[in-house]
Amino acid sequence: MSGIDKNDLDEVIAKTFDEVKAAVNSHNEKSIQMYSNALRALVELRQQILSQERSVS
């Protein structure tokens, strides 16, 4: 996972979170589900990167 830029990933996570909030505000169930699933996957990826960094240190 060394090819993934943490700052870029953090930015995508923040943007996806904003999309979840917008979907909730518009009561769009399909968008809520889609962006929530994407956000969960991105956060899991971020956790894996952190875990990998800790094991190398």
C-alpha positions in Angstrom: 0.0 0.0 0.0 3.0 2.2 -0.3 1.6 3.7 -3.5 -1.3 5.3 -1.7 -0.8 8.9 -0.6 -2.2 9.4 2.9 -3.0 13.0 2.4 -5.0 12.3 -0.8 -6.8 9.5 1.0 -7.7 11.8 3.9 -9.0 14.3 1.4 -11.2 11.7 -0.3 -12.5 10.6 3.1 -13.4 14.2 4.0 -15.2 14.7 0.7 -17.1 11.4 1.0 -18.2 12.4 4.5 -19.5 15.7 3.1 -21.4 13.7 0.5 -23.0 11.5 3.2 -24.1 14.6 5.0 -25.6 16.1 1.8 -27.4 12.8 1.1 -28.8 12.8 4.7 -29.9 16.4 4.4 -31.7 15.7 1.1 -33.2 12.4 2.5 -31.8 10.5 -0.5 -31.7 6.9 0.7 -29.8 5.5 -2.2 -27.1 8.1 -2.0 -26.9 7.7 1.8 -26.3 4.0 1.3 -23.8 4.4 -1.5 -21.7 7.1 0.1 -21.8 5.4 3.5 -20.5 2.2 2.0 -17.8 4.1 0.2 -16.9 5.9 3.4 -16.6 2.7 5.4 -14.3 1.2 2.7 -12.1 4.3 2.7 -11.8 4.4 6.5 -10.9 0.7 6.5 -8.2 1.3 3.9 -6.9 4.2 6.1 -6.8 1.9 9.1 -4.9 -0.7 7.2 -2.3 1.9 6.1 -1.9 3.1 9.7 -1.6 -0.5 10.9 1.0 -1.2 8.3 3.0 1.9 9.2 3.0 0.9 12.9 4.2 -2.6 12.1 7.1 -1.2 10.1 8.2 1.3 12.8 
